Amino acid sequence: QVQVVESGGGLVQPGGSLRLACVASGSDGRIYFMDWYRQAPGKQREFVATIDSLGRTDYSDSVKGRFTITRDNAKNTVYLQMNSLKPEDAAVYYCSARSRSGDYLVNWGQGTQVTVSS
């Protein structure tokens, strides 16, 4: 199984920015997609963004235009640049890794907490 470690969360005011990072290990070259998910208290984990090994991306409607996902394939690292943050973006953010066929490879990490508050 692939292990992931997320970092970069913190407390930010509405309208502010944060950059999350996630490093994956143990992949043996199997990772094709890398994703970000988030889970707010009392809610289900939801999809945020994905990027494939060619750099093609997709986003949830709620973050499109504000968040940018990028990736360093050589480092098995995925980033999430979050701009214009809103209180509703507050959540624990998790990353995942999938094979080319879409199978999840990851044991979910601890996530990184993002708090948006004035």
Buried (B, 14 or more C-beta within 10 A) or exposed (E): EBBBBBEBBEEBEBEBEBBBBBBBEBBEEEBBBBBBBBBBEEEEBEBBBBBBEEEEBEBBEBBEEBBBBBBEEEEBBBBBBBBEBEEEBBBBBBBBBBBEEEEBBBEBBEBBEBBBEE
